[in-house]
Amino acid sequence: MYNHKNRKLKIKLNSNLNFEIMKKTNFFKMVMTLVMAFMVTGAFAQNDPADYDLISNDANISYVTLDGTIPFYVTPDPVYHSGWTAFSNGLTAGFVWNFYDDGSWTDGTELSLAVTDNYVEITGNTIGSYPINVKEQAPAAFGGCEDPTGQDFTVTVIDKPEAGIVGDGTNNVWTEVTAGYEYYICGDAAAEDLTITITETGVPAALATYAYSVEQRVVNINASDGEIGGTETITSDFVNHTIAGKFATGTADGGSETVSTGAMPVVGGERTKYEYTIKTATDYTGAGGEGIISAISHKSDYLTVAGGGEITTYPFTGTAVTVTYIVNPAPTTGPVYHIPNDFSI
């Protein structure tokens, strides 16, 4: 049962800006109308109607990353708003849309709602699922009635995604310097497994998709572990899950991916270091730093990106972001010298 005493919409904006202060001069009315028109146009300018779909097609649930903000619009009654199209502002004057909680959450605490007519931006402040009921209400000139039923939907706030990488050492006899992260061996090494573990508490399996990459770096090193110039080889897309083609784990709350390093031979007869570093997706062009992007966190940046901002990256976690394997050539025994047998002859 929705708590009508706790209406979320405290300020009822309408399309003709029917404020009581309009008892002032006609000039003041004109100025205020222009100001509000610019504000409403600015809010709508970031939206493309083609990006929207009926929330009923998603079981009336919309997911958002903690601290993210997502937009919604409510279709107005076609009898009263026959000239309206999405984001056209073609609404009949005086109508408002009232958003109600169900008593389990409070505007400004679990969620924050910013309402402009039939458009609302909802920010997820606290992890959880929050039912909402929205009802269109006519102005006094049309009887002042409110839709008795309205539309129900739920905003579910999930945790920010995290990801980390670890290596394995089960296929070779390594000397382990740091478990999961640093190993060395004598001679060529067989492939080992790298495991990328992702946590995104609250995401359903069908939406658990992620953008990140793993870079492979191979370089020769000397006896003092110094890198030898001109020997570096980098494969930036060793693992390549782009923003445009995210990797689906198929696992609720995150999941994992296991990939092989491939064989790790000694290169050029020199000590050889293999590094595997988890990094941002290769098609990320922002300045947000290294981190993971999920389908839900990407969606939660809709307004930010539409306004010219960047997709948010969430820092990688764990002991380190790089797994290192060092393969050392077996030493070659050199010739033996002695005092010649005929030395004193």
WOVENLIN-V299580 format. One record per residue. RES is the residue in three letters. SS is DSSP state (2 for helix, 1 for strand, 0 for the rest). PHI is phi as a letter, one per 30 degrees, with the letter a starting at -180 (none if undefined). PSI is psi in whole degrees, 0 to 359 (NA if undefined). Layout:
# WOVENLIN-V299580
res-><RES RES>
ss-><SS SS>
phi-><PHI PHI>
psi-><PSI PSI>
This chain:
# WOVENLIN-V299580
res-><MET TYR ASN HIS LYS ASN ARG LYS LEU LYS ILE LYS LEU ASN SER ASN LEU ASN PHE GLU ILE MET LYS LYS THR ASN PHE PHE LYS MET VAL MET THR LEU VAL MET ALA PHE MET VAL THR GLY ALA PHE ALA GLN ASN ASP PRO ALA ASP TYR ASP LEU ILE SER ASN ASP ALA ASN ILE SER TYR VAL THR LEU ASP GLY THR ILE PRO PHE TYR VAL THR PRO ASP PRO VAL TYR HIS SER GLY TRP THR ALA PHE SER ASN GLY LEU THR ALA GLY PHE VAL TRP ASN PHE TYR ASP ASP GLY SER TRP THR ASP GLY THR GLU LEU SER LEU ALA VAL THR ASP ASN TYR VAL GLU ILE THR GLY ASN THR ILE GLY SER TYR PRO ILE ASN VAL LYS GLU GLN ALA PRO ALA ALA PHE GLY GLY CYS GLU ASP PRO THR GLY GLN ASP PHE THR VAL THR VAL ILE ASP LYS PRO GLU ALA GLY ILE VAL GLY ASP GLY THR ASN ASN VAL TRP THR GLU VAL THR ALA GLY TYR GLU TYR TYR ILE CYS GLY ASP ALA ALA ALA GLU ASP LEU THR ILE THR ILE THR GLU THR GLY VAL PRO ALA ALA LEU ALA THR TYR ALA TYR SER VAL GLU GLN ARG VAL VAL ASN ILE ASN ALA SER ASP GLY GLU ILE GLY GLY THR GLU THR ILE THR SER ASP PHE VAL ASN HIS THR ILE ALA GLY LYS PHE ALA THR GLY THR ALA ASP GLY GLY SER GLU THR VAL SER THR GLY ALA MET PRO VAL VAL GLY GLY GLU ARG THR LYS TYR GLU TYR THR ILE LYS THR ALA THR ASP TYR THR GLY ALA GLY GLY GLU GLY ILE ILE SER ALA ILE SER HIS LYS SER ASP TYR LEU THR VAL ALA GLY GLY GLY GLU ILE THR THR TYR PRO PHE THR GLY THR ALA VAL THR VAL THR TYR ILE VAL ASN PRO ALA PRO THR THR GLY PRO VAL TYR HIS ILE PRO ASN ASP PHE SER ILE>
ss-><0 0 1 1 1 1 1 0 0 0 0 0 0 0 0 0 0 0 0 2 2 2 2 0 0 2 2 2 2 2 2 2 2 2 2 2 2 2 2 2 2 2 2 2 2 0 0 0 2 2 2 0 0 0 2 2 2 2 0 0 1 1 1 1 1 0 0 0 1 1 1 1 1 0 0 0 0 0 0 0 0 0 0 0 0 0 0 0 0 0 0 0 0 0 0 1 1 1 1 1 1 0 0 0 0 0 1 0 0 0 1 1 1 1 1 1 0 0 1 1 1 1 1 1 0 0 0 1 1 1 1 1 1 1 1 1 1 0 0 2 2 2 0 0 0 1 0 0 0 0 1 1 1 1 1 1 1 1 0 0 0 1 1 1 1 1 1 0 0 0 0 0 0 0 1 1 1 1 0 0 0 1 1 1 1 1 0 0 1 0 0 0 1 1 1 1 1 1 1 0 0 0 0 0 2 2 2 0 1 1 1 1 1 1 1 1 1 1 1 1 1 0 0 0 0 0 1 0 0 0 0 0 1 1 1 1 1 1 1 1 1 0 0 0 0 0 1 1 0 0 1 0 0 1 1 1 1 1 1 1 0 0 0 1 0 0 1 0 0 1 1 1 1 1 1 1 1 1 1 0 0 0 0 0 0 0 0 0 0 0 0 1 1 1 2 2 2 2 2 2 0 2 2 2 2 2 0 0 0 0 0 0 0 1 0 0 0 0 0 0 0 1 1 1 1 1 1 1 0 0 0 0 0 0 0 0 0 0 0 0 0 0 0 0 0>
phi-><none d d d d c d d c d c c d b d c h d d d d d d d d d d d d d d d d d d d d d d d d d d d d d c c e d d c b e d d d c h h b b c b d e i d b b c b b c d d e d d d b d c d b e i c i d c d d j d b b c c c d c j c b b d j c d b b c c c b h c c b c c c d c b d l c b d b b b b d b d d e d c j i d c e d c i b c a b c c c c d d d b a b b b c b b d c b c c c c d b e i b b b b a c j e c d d b c c b c c c b b e j d d e d c d b b c a b b c c b b a d b c d c i d d c e i c d b c c d c e b b c d d d b d d c d i b d i k j a b c b c d i e b d d c i i c e b c c c b c d b d e d c d c d c d j d l c b c d d d d e d c e d d d d d j d c d d c c e d b j d a c b c b b c c c d d d c d d d c c b d e d c e c d>
psi-><129 140 95 347 341 54 138 334 102 329 118 101 143 167 345 11 56 69 150 336 357 6 350 194 159 327 316 322 317 316 313 321 317 317 312 326 318 321 314 316 320 320 319 339 336 353 140 116 331 342 348 156 160 131 337 336 347 36 28 30 133 124 144 142 143 129 359 162 129 146 154 153 150 129 124 160 123 338 318 342 58 338 7 137 162 124 24 347 19 55 149 139 142 346 145 161 119 125 125 145 177 16 353 354 165 134 130 350 279 318 157 127 131 107 133 105 240 15 138 142 126 126 132 111 336 136 133 179 132 111 143 141 131 136 134 138 134 156 171 326 339 19 348 12 154 142 123 341 308 196 136 139 168 135 121 120 123 165 160 143 149 154 149 165 142 155 169 163 32 345 358 167 88 158 122 117 310 118 124 353 333 124 154 159 162 122 174 148 143 166 146 167 140 136 123 119 130 136 125 79 125 345 134 159 322 340 4 82 146 148 123 174 164 128 134 131 126 129 145 145 156 186 341 13 7 140 141 121 144 7 1 137 127 131 97 337 37 314 129 87 99 168 323 338 65 153 128 119 333 20 129 148 13 256 197 167 136 128 155 143 339 168 146 82 162 131 126 21 7 160 137 129 129 123 138 113 128 133 172 156 144 340 12 126 5 185 27 356 171 135 174 152 131 168 319 320 325 313 320 346 13 309 323 312 318 333 9 6 190 154 140 134 143 122 144 151 176 180 321 169 359 133 131 131 131 123 128 133 144 137 146 122 127 173 156 136 148 177 122 145 334 14 316 7 NA>
